Amino acid sequence: MIHNQHHHLIAYLLHLLAGGGLALIAAALAQQFGSRSADRLPGETRYPQCFYCLKPFSWQEMTPLFAWLLRPDTLSFPCPCGLRKNQWSQPLAEMTGAIIGILGIFLMGGWTPLAFPLCLGLGLLPAIAFIDFHFGVIPDGLNLLVAFFGLWWTLESGGDIWTALLVSGALLALGLICALGYSRLRGQEMLGLGDVKFFAAAGLWLQPDMAPWFLALGGFIGAAGGIVFQRLTGNKEFPFGPALCVSLVACVMYQITRIP
């Protein structure tokens, strides 16, 4: 009996590590390619490169986590050429992705087919949050991937695809109203089109009763974060993407606890 319990514990820990590793890889690649997409000028390469010296990354420099841990000056988080410091968002996005993956597997009680869309899809969110924070934009490619994994999640979890599309369409319509209508009335941008597209992608993950909670939690986190950001930096511009990403993770994790 003790031997069996020990075997199950090891298998469970391996499941947690596998989920964390899968989400870490998703976060790493999304951060690398998404940052390049957000910073790229028309006609420039889509392949990740150093922001400072424009040197294309080698595969070793793109290896998740180890690309940072194996550098001589690890704690300063330099770019590959070593000229620019404080590139903290890459390793932090990767570690946050790993935590999200581990938490998802923990709530599911172990590895199931749902782990693939969950870890890969939610693993993108830390990268989206940091990219929006740094560049003020959510790349279309990352929004499309979030939508793809949301559809996969809905199908794998036994949800109704038409209901998911309805929720997605409703959030898209609401986002467009805020972005195009309400923003025009106020004379300032309330939502960017990247945020609107994220609304639609997030709707594919959410059950109908969770959509209002997603909006409410995202709005609360965005407002609170904006106040703190303004007091710390004096800058009134605070991206909404990070709040939406945190809200989506929280709502999906809660939904996991309701899966029979």
PEPE-V717547 format. One record per residue. SS is DSSP state (helix for helix, strand for strand, loop for the rest). PHI is phi in whole degrees, 0 to 359 (none if undefined). Layout:
ss->(SS,SS)
phi->(PHI,PHI)
//
This chain:
ss->(loop,helix,helix,helix,helix,helix,helix,helix,helix,helix,helix,helix,helix,helix,helix,helix,helix,helix,helix,helix,helix,helix,helix,helix,helix,helix,helix,helix,helix,helix,helix,helix,helix,helix,helix,helix,helix,helix,helix,loop,loop,loop,loop,loop,loop,loop,loop,loop,strand,loop,loop,loop,loop,loop,loop,strand,loop,loop,loop,helix,helix,helix,loop,loop,loop,helix,helix,helix,helix,loop,loop,loop,loop,helix,helix,helix,loop,loop,loop,loop,loop,loop,loop,loop,loop,loop,loop,helix,helix,helix,helix,helix,helix,helix,helix,helix,helix,helix,helix,helix,helix,helix,helix,helix,helix,helix,helix,helix,loop,loop,loop,loop,loop,helix,helix,helix,helix,helix,helix,helix,helix,helix,helix,helix,helix,helix,helix,helix,helix,helix,helix,helix,helix,helix,helix,loop,loop,loop,loop,helix,helix,helix,helix,helix,helix,helix,helix,helix,helix,helix,helix,helix,helix,helix,helix,helix,loop,loop,loop,loop,helix,helix,helix,helix,helix,helix,helix,helix,helix,helix,helix,helix,helix,helix,helix,helix,helix,helix,helix,helix,helix,helix,helix,helix,helix,helix,loop,loop,loop,loop,loop,loop,helix,helix,helix,helix,helix,helix,helix,helix,helix,helix,helix,loop,loop,loop,loop,helix,helix,helix,helix,helix,helix,helix,helix,helix,helix,helix,helix,helix,helix,helix,helix,helix,helix,helix,helix,helix,helix,helix,helix,helix,helix,loop,loop,loop,loop,loop,loop,loop,helix,helix,helix,helix,helix,helix,helix,helix,helix,helix,helix,helix,helix,helix,helix,helix,helix,loop,loop,loop)
phi->(none,296,298,295,296,296,297,294,296,297,298,295,296,295,298,298,294,295,296,295,294,296,291,296,296,298,295,296,292,296,293,294,283,293,297,296,296,289,264,285,270,305,91,278,295,271,285,302,212,294,292,267,256,66,285,300,287,276,294,294,287,255,294,305,65,295,300,264,293,271,277,299,251,301,293,272,50,280,287,304,280,82,275,249,259,61,273,285,293,295,294,290,297,295,292,295,301,299,296,298,297,297,297,297,295,299,292,279,80,137,282,222,303,294,297,296,294,296,290,290,287,287,295,287,294,302,296,300,298,290,296,295,294,278,248,72,209,250,301,300,300,289,298,296,293,299,295,299,290,294,297,300,301,298,294,289,273,84,282,270,294,290,295,298,294,294,298,300,295,295,292,298,297,297,297,294,299,292,288,261,269,297,298,293,295,277,79,211,289,267,222,275,294,297,295,298,295,294,308,296,295,295,300,286,268,258,285,307,286,268,301,298,293,300,292,294,293,298,295,295,296,297,293,296,296,296,295,297,298,293,290,279,245,80,268,278,274,229,294,272,304,303,295,295,295,298,297,294,300,298,292,293,297,293,299,300,292,261,288,296)
//
